[in-house]
């Protein structure tokens, strides 16, 4: 990894870390499904504009090739956005922002295991030790949280861990199948595919009029923690691989 990669990881960690705060503010008013549908749809459309402008300036003629790749985009959209975003938003209805972020750090553990299972990266002794220490550490952190471990909290914790597993699977799948695309196009494909998954569930969710604070949190979530963040994410995925990229959590 070069200094630019470490710098990108640091910035991505900051903007994705902030996303837990923005979700925590917005999800009680929007609800998990509607909040995440708006997040992926608007961010995907913004990134589509960015992709077109960027490619026009560079003279490249890369396209999304939807007829060939739509299945891949739907899988990446489900694993890397629609499913984990919604699960994290659901968990933050019961968990603190910090605990939700800590649980999301298990993404690195799941990514290492999935990458080894799918044959894209070797699971070395050091990685195995890291996975074991990570699992123990998460158990200690969750057990020491100032929360009553009732059924609702345990379901929220499980939702966060399932989101991390989905991220791990999504990172490995995306590295194999769409990381060759320019970062803006890969991000656009993933987010708009996620919007396809969420459009019907979001339409069925009850609608309320959100406060200006919740709308502001949604705007920050879209612009900073999604549009900008996914440009960095696919840049890293293409250059340093899925496990190192997942270490951003």
C-alpha positions in Angstrom: 0.0 0.0 0.0 1.2 3.5 -0.9 0.7 6.7 1.2 -2.2 7.7 -1.0 -4.0 4.4 -0.1 -3.4 5.0 3.6 -4.7 8.5 3.2 -7.8 7.3 1.4 -8.5 4.7 4.1 -8.2 7.4 6.8 -10.6 9.8 5.0 -13.0 6.9 4.2 -13.0 5.8 7.8 -13.9 9.3 8.9 -16.8 9.8 6.5 -18.2 6.3 7.0 -17.8 6.7 10.8 -19.8 9.8 10.5 -22.6 8.0 8.7 -23.5 6.2 11.9 -24.2 9.5 13.5 -26.3 10.8 10.5 -28.3 7.5 10.5 -28.9 7.8 14.2 -30.4 11.2 13.8 -32.5 10.5 10.7 -33.7 6.9 11.1 -36.3 7.5 13.9 -38.2 9.9 11.6 -37.7 8.4 8.2 -37.7 4.8 9.2 -35.0 2.3 8.0 -36.4 1.4 4.6 -37.4 4.9 3.4 -34.2 6.5 4.7 -32.0 4.0 2.9 -34.0 4.1 -0.3 -33.5 7.9 -0.5 -29.9 7.5 0.4 -29.0 5.1 -2.4 -31.3 6.6 -5.1 -30.2 10.2 -4.8 -26.5 9.3 -4.3 -26.7 6.9 -7.3 -28.1 9.6 -9.5 -25.5 12.1 -8.3 -22.7 9.6 -9.0 -24.2 9.0 -12.5 -23.7 12.7 -13.3 -20.2 12.6 -11.8 -19.4 9.5 -13.9 -20.6 11.1 -17.2 -18.7 14.3 -16.5 -15.5 12.5 -15.5 -15.4 10.2 -18.4 -16.2 13.0 -20.9 -13.3 15.0 -19.6 -10.9 12.0 -19.8 -12.1 10.9 -23.2 -12.9 7.4 -22.1 -16.0 5.6 -23.6 -16.6 3.2 -20.8 -20.3 2.2 -20.2 -22.1 0.2 -17.6 -23.1 -2.5 -20.2 -26.4 -3.2 -18.4 -27.4 -6.0 -20.7 -24.3 -8.0 -19.8 -23.9 -7.1 -16.2 -27.3 -6.3 -14.7 -27.2 -9.5 -12.6 -23.8 -8.6 -11.1 -25.0 -5.1 -10.3 -28.1 -6.4 -8.5 -26.0 -8.8 -6.4 -23.5 -6.1 -5.5 -26.3 -3.6 -4.8 -28.0 -6.1 -2.5 -24.9 -7.2 -0.6 -23.0 -3.9 -0.4 -25.8 -1.4 0.0 -29.5 -2.4 0.3 -29.1 -5.2 2.9 -26.4 -3.8 5.1 -27.7 -0.2 5.0 -31.1 -1.3 6.1 -29.9 -3.7 8.8 -27.7 -1.0 10.3 -30.5 1.6 10.2 -32.8 -1.0 12.0 -30.1 -1.7 14.6 -29.6 2.0 15.4 -33.3 2.2 16.5 -32.1 0.3 19.6 -28.3 0.6 19.7 -26.1 3.6 20.4 -24.2 5.1 17.5 -20.8 4.0 18.9 -21.9 0.4 19.5 -23.3 0.1 16.0 -20.0 1.4 14.6 -18.0 -1.0 16.7 -20.1 -4.0 15.5 -19.6 -2.9 12.0 -15.8 -3.3 12.5 -16.4 -7.0 12.2 -16.7 -6.4 8.4 -12.9 -6.9 8.2 -13.2 -10.3 9.9 -16.0 -11.5 7.6 -14.2 -10.2 4.5 -11.0 -12.2 5.4 -13.1 -15.4 5.9 -15.2 -14.9 2.7 -12.1 -14.0 0.6 -10.4 -17.2 1.8 -13.5 -19.3 1.2 -13.9 -17.9 -2.3 -10.2 -18.3 -3.1 -9.4 -14.7 -3.7 -7.0 -14.3 -0.8 -5.1 -16.8 1.4 -6.1 -17.1 5.0 -2.7 -17.0 6.8 -1.9 -17.7 10.4 -1.7 -14.0 11.2 -5.1 -13.5 9.6 -6.6 -16.4 11.6 -5.2 -14.9 14.8 -6.6 -11.5 13.8 -10.1 -13.0 13.2 -10.0 -14.8 16.6 -8.9 -11.7 18.5 -11.5 -9.6 16.7 -14.3 -12.0 17.6 -13.2 -12.0 21.3 -12.8 -8.2 21.2 -16.3 -7.6 19.8 -17.7 -10.0 22.5 -16.0 -8.0 25.2 -17.2 -4.7 23.8 -20.8 -5.8 23.4 -20.9 -7.4 26.8 -19.5 -4.3 28.4 -22.0 -1.9 26.7 -24.3 0.0 29.1 -27.4 -1.8 27.7 -29.8 -4.3 29.0 -29.3 -7.4 26.8 -33.0 -8.0 26.2 -34.4 -9.6 23.0 -34.7 -6.3 21.2 -31.0 -5.4 21.8 -29.9 -8.9 20.8 -31.9 -8.6 17.6 -30.2 -5.3 16.9 -26.8 -6.7 17.5 -27.5 -9.6 15.2 -28.7 -7.2 12.5 -25.4 -5.3 12.8 -23.4 -8.5 12.5 -25.4 -9.7 9.5 -24.8 -6.3 7.9 -21.0 -6.8 8.4 -21.3 -10.2 6.9 -23.1 -8.8 3.9 -20.4 -6.1 3.5 -17.7 -8.8 3.6 -19.4 -10.8 0.9 -20.2 -7.7 -1.2 -16.6 -6.5 -1.0 -15.2 -9.8 -2.3 -17.8 -10.1 -5.0 -17.4 -6.5 -6.1 -13.6 -6.9 -6.3 -14.0 -9.9 -8.6 -16.8 -8.6 -10.8 -17.0 -4.8 -11.1 -13.8 -3.3 -9.7 -12.5 -2.9 -13.2 -15.1 -0.2 -13.9 -14.1 3.4 -13.1 -14.9 4.2 -9.5 -17.8 6.5 -10.3 -19.5 3.9 -12.6 -19.0 1.1 -10.1 -20.5 3.2 -7.4 -23.4 4.3 -9.6 -24.2 0.7 -10.6 -24.2 -0.5 -7.0 -26.3 2.3 -5.5 -29.0 2.3 -8.3 -29.2 -1.5 -8.1 -29.8 -1.1 -4.3 -32.5 1.4 -5.0 -34.2 -1.3 -7.2 -34.2 -3.7 -4.2 -35.6 -1.1 -1.8 -38.2 0.8 -3.9 -41.2 -1.5 -3.1 -40.4 -2.0 0.6 -39.8 1.8 1.0 -43.1 2.6 -0.7 -45.0 0.3 1.7 -43.4 1.9 4.8 -45.5 4.5 6.7 -44.7 8.1 5.7 -44.2 11.0 8.1 -43.0 14.6 7.7 -39.4 14.7 8.9 -37.9 17.6 10.8 -35.2 19.9 9.3 -32.6 18.2 11.5 -33.5 14.8 10.0 -33.4 16.2 6.5 -30.0 17.7 7.1 -28.7 14.4 8.4 -30.0 12.7 5.3 -28.3 15.2 3.1 -25.0 14.7 4.8 -25.5 11.0 4.6 -26.0 11.2 0.9 -23.3 13.7 -0.1 -20.5 12.9 2.3 -21.0 9.3 3.5 -22.3 7.8 0.3 -21.5 9.8 -2.9 -18.0 10.8 -1.9 -17.4 7.7 0.2 -18.0 5.2 -2.6 -15.7 7.0 -5.0 -13.0 6.3 -2.3 -14.2 2.8 -1.7 -14.0 1.6 -5.3 -10.6 3.4 -5.7 -9.3 1.3 -2.8 -11.0 -1.9 -3.9 -9.4 -1.7 -7.3 -5.9 -0.9 -5.9 -5.5 -2.7 -2.6 -8.1 -5.6 -2.6 -11.2 -6.4 -0.5 -9.6 -7.3 2.9 -7.4 -4.2 3.1 -10.3 -2.0 1.9 -12.6 -3.6 4.5 -10.1 -2.6 7.2 -11.5 0.9 6.9 -14.1 -0.2 9.4 
